[in-house]
Amino acid sequence: MAKKTIVKCPTCGRDADFFAEPVGPFCSTRCKMVDLGKWFGEEYRVSEPLRPDHLEEYEQVEGEKLDQPEE
Protein backbone atom coordinates (compact mmCIF):
# COMPACT_ATOMS: atom_id res chain seq x y z
CA MET A 1 0.00 0.00 0.00
CA ALA A 2 1.31 3.43 -0.94
CA LYS A 3 2.22 5.98 1.70
CA LYS A 4 -0.29 8.81 2.05
CA THR A 5 0.92 12.17 0.83
CA ILE A 6 -1.04 14.83 2.66
CA VAL A 7 -1.52 18.18 0.91
CA LYS A 8 -3.94 21.07 1.33
CA CYS A 9 -7.06 20.81 -0.84
CA PRO A 10 -6.70 23.46 -3.59
CA THR A 11 -10.34 24.52 -3.14
CA CYS A 12 -11.03 24.63 0.60
CA GLY A 13 -7.62 24.15 2.24
CA ARG A 14 -8.48 21.03 4.27
CA ASP A 15 -5.95 18.20 4.47
CA ALA A 16 -6.31 15.71 1.63
CA ASP A 17 -4.41 12.70 0.28
CA PHE A 18 -2.75 13.74 -3.00
CA PHE A 19 -3.15 10.24 -4.48
CA ALA A 20 -6.68 9.48 -3.19
CA GLU A 21 -8.87 7.98 -5.90
CA PRO A 22 -10.98 9.41 -7.46
CA VAL A 23 -10.70 12.89 -5.94
CA GLY A 24 -7.02 13.51 -5.12
CA PRO A 25 -5.59 16.09 -4.59
CA PHE A 26 -9.00 17.43 -3.56
CA CYS A 27 -10.67 16.43 -0.29
CA SER A 28 -14.05 15.65 -1.90
CA THR A 29 -15.95 15.36 -5.16
CA ARG A 30 -17.59 18.70 -4.36
CA CYS A 31 -14.23 20.52 -4.16
CA LYS A 32 -13.10 18.83 -7.38
CA MET A 33 -16.24 20.03 -9.19
CA VAL A 34 -15.93 23.57 -7.78
CA ASP A 35 -12.39 23.71 -9.17
CA LEU A 36 -13.52 22.39 -12.56
CA GLY A 37 -16.30 24.99 -12.65
CA LYS A 38 -13.75 27.74 -12.09
CA TRP A 39 -11.74 26.52 -15.09
CA PHE A 40 -14.90 26.37 -17.23
CA GLY A 41 -15.93 29.84 -16.04
CA GLU A 42 -12.45 31.13 -16.95
CA GLU A 43 -11.67 32.22 -13.38
CA TYR A 44 -8.44 30.25 -13.82
CA ARG A 45 -6.35 30.45 -16.97
CA VAL A 46 -2.86 29.73 -18.19
CA SER A 47 -1.14 33.10 -18.38
CA GLU A 48 0.95 32.23 -21.44
CA PRO A 49 1.66 29.18 -23.59
CA LEU A 50 4.40 26.91 -22.27
CA ARG A 51 7.74 27.15 -24.03
CA PRO A 52 10.52 24.54 -23.92
CA ASP A 53 12.60 26.74 -21.58
CA HIS A 54 9.81 26.57 -18.97
CA LEU A 55 10.47 22.84 -18.60
CA GLU A 56 14.28 22.82 -18.58
CA GLU A 57 14.53 22.39 -14.80
CA TYR A 58 12.52 19.14 -15.04
CA GLU A 59 14.50 17.45 -17.83
CA GLN A 60 16.69 15.48 -15.41
CA VAL A 61 13.84 14.25 -13.18
CA GLU A 62 13.39 10.48 -13.51
CA GLY A 63 11.58 7.52 -12.01
CA GLU A 64 9.34 7.84 -8.98
CA LYS A 65 10.17 11.53 -8.50
CA LEU A 66 7.92 12.26 -11.51
CA ASP A 67 4.90 11.07 -9.52
CA GLN A 68 5.66 12.87 -6.26
CA PRO A 69 4.43 16.37 -5.46
CA GLU A 70 7.02 18.85 -4.29
CA GLU A 71 7.34 19.09 -0.54
C-alpha positions, 0 to 999 in steps of 0.5 A: 500500500502506498504511503499517504501524501497529505496536501492542502485541498486546492479549493477549501484548504483542508488536508487531503491525500494527494493520491486518493482515488478518485478525488485527489488532490482534492478532499471531496468530489464537491471541491473537485467540481468547484475547481472544474467549474472555475476553469470552465468559467475562466476564473483560472487560466494559463497566463501564457503558452508553455515554451521549452525553456519553462520545462528545462529544470525538469529534464533530469527528473526520472523515475518515482520523482515524476509522480511525487508532489514537491514538498 
